[in-house]
Amino acid sequence: MPPFDASDIVISREFSAWGNLPFDIEKETLSVISEVLGKISPDLRLRELSIILANDDMLRHLNKGYRHQDKPTNVLSFGYGEEPLKAGILGDLFLSFETLAREAAEQQKTFRDHYIHLIIHGILHLLGYDHENEGEAKVMEDLEIQLLERFNISNPYVME
């Protein structure tokens, strides 16, 4: 049984292109969340997580406002801190359809595989993982690789 009820998760499609995918995005998202929480934080009982499926305009605006980078990005994670996290309130994930699609094409991945990777990456950030230095990056990347294997997705950090 997953460590959450599906009603604990809000998936909001703010950009119409998210509705034209060859896979069930809600089902995939819930499966990924279950795997991540089951492996990383099995005692956490999720009570709130929002996933906003947006576009480059929204991510650029958020990235500029919060990270002072005037460009779109693939995923942004907004957590509420340690006490809400202990209570099961993870936070918000924003993903950009255009950036995700562009990166998937450039990296010769399927949209689905790249989406799953970014959901894993974003949830790890909400759980307190980061990649600000080499040591943190190694820990986070190793967890991502292990979780991606559960979805038959190869290591995204291998450069060919």
C-alpha positions, 0 to 999 in steps of 0.5 A: 500500500502506498504511503499516501492516499491519491487525494493527498496529491494534486496534479494540475495541468496548466498547459494544454500540451500535457493532455496529449501524452501517450501514457497516463500521467496521473498513474505514472506520477503516483507510481513514481511518488510511491517508489520514491517515498517507499525507498527514501522515506518509508515512515513519512505519511504524505499529506500534501503534494502539488504537481503543476504541469506548466510551460516555459513562461511559468517556469521562467517567471518562477525561476526569475523570481526565486532563483534570479535566473531569467530563463525557463527550466525543467523542474522547480521544487518548493518545499515548506521546511522541516516541520511541515515535511515531518507532518507530511506536507512535501510542497510543490513541483512545477514542470515545464512541458516545452523544456522537458520535451526539448531536453528529451529530444536532445538527450534521445530519451522518451518524454515519459522517461525524462518526466519520471526522472524529473519527478524523482529529482524534484521529490528528492529536493523536497525531501531535503536532497541537493546537488550544490557540491560534488558530494551532495550531487553524487548522493542524489544522482545515485538515488536517482539512478537506483529509482530510475532502474525500478522503471527500467530507465537507464542511467541519465548521467552516463555520457556517450 
